[in-house]
Amino acid sequence: QTVRWHIELQPWASSTPSLNYEASRFLKYISTSQISCEHTNLNSLKAYSETAKKPWSICLDERFSLVHRMRSKQCRLYSLGLGNDDNQFELSMANSGCEVHRFDPSIKSAHIQEGRHLWYHRLSIDWRDPNPAIAAHKLHSNTKKLGTVLNEFGHQKIDVLKADVESAEWKILENLILEDVVEQIGQLVFEVHIHWPGFEVSGNDSTVVRYWYSLLRELELKDFRLFHTYKDLSKPQMFLKKEAFNASSCYTLSWVNTRWK
């Protein structure tokens, strides 16, 4: 299997690179469901009535595996966060019998187990593993790629990957695609930030938006379908530091891997 170093960039949205065209294509793309999902929160399961502060929407329709794996207490959620104290969604999933692993570099101990199904790990999921030969990387030895963590934990699959990583999501998503780790995931729920390019994403504005769009098209090529978009109107209405395009700086996007039946 050949290693991919770069994602395939989609053609420009117009005959000459233009931020207006790139932005309108991207925003239309993230706002358009590709598949319908009737049951998108835990309230649709009989035992639940609590709602999380943010709509972390998962697809619980019968045709996909998640709802069946939750009923048989075999589901697994990985949650990537940065000191975010809103863990209602994780608690709800753990209460439903899912094995929940929350990765957050700000917690006090290396590994904490809370209850039967919830673990906290002092780990930051990144798009690269630290290089022990580089002194600066030794400070970040609790930083690992998701594929590395899966191997270390002996986990073959993740039913849901939730990420709220304050603009690291683009490079993490790229790593999951390039290393085919995304194929081990049933559903993705990512908060994406579009007020600036994101960590280690370079280029002018139109290049950045083309890269974002190309990443999401790669997910589609891997049989992921967008089923829910939440536009966070409580965040500034900024798109690459501009008050333009009627965009929020933050969206929560949910995809289901349609190969996982």
Buried (B, 14 or more C-beta within 10 A) or exposed (E): EEEEEEBEBBEBBEEEBBBEBBBBBBBEBBEEEBBEBEBBBBBEBEEEEEEBEBBBBBBBBEEBBBBBBBEEEBBBBBBBBBEBEEBBBBBBBBBBBBBBBBBBBEBEEEEEEBEEBBBBBBBBBBBBBBEEEEEEBEEBEBBBBBBBBBEEEEBEBBBBBBBBBBBBBBBBBBBBBBBEBBBBBBBBBBBBBBBBBBBEBEEEBBBBBBBBBBBBBBBEEBBBBBBBBBBBEEBEBBBBEEEEBEBBBBBBBBBBBBEBE
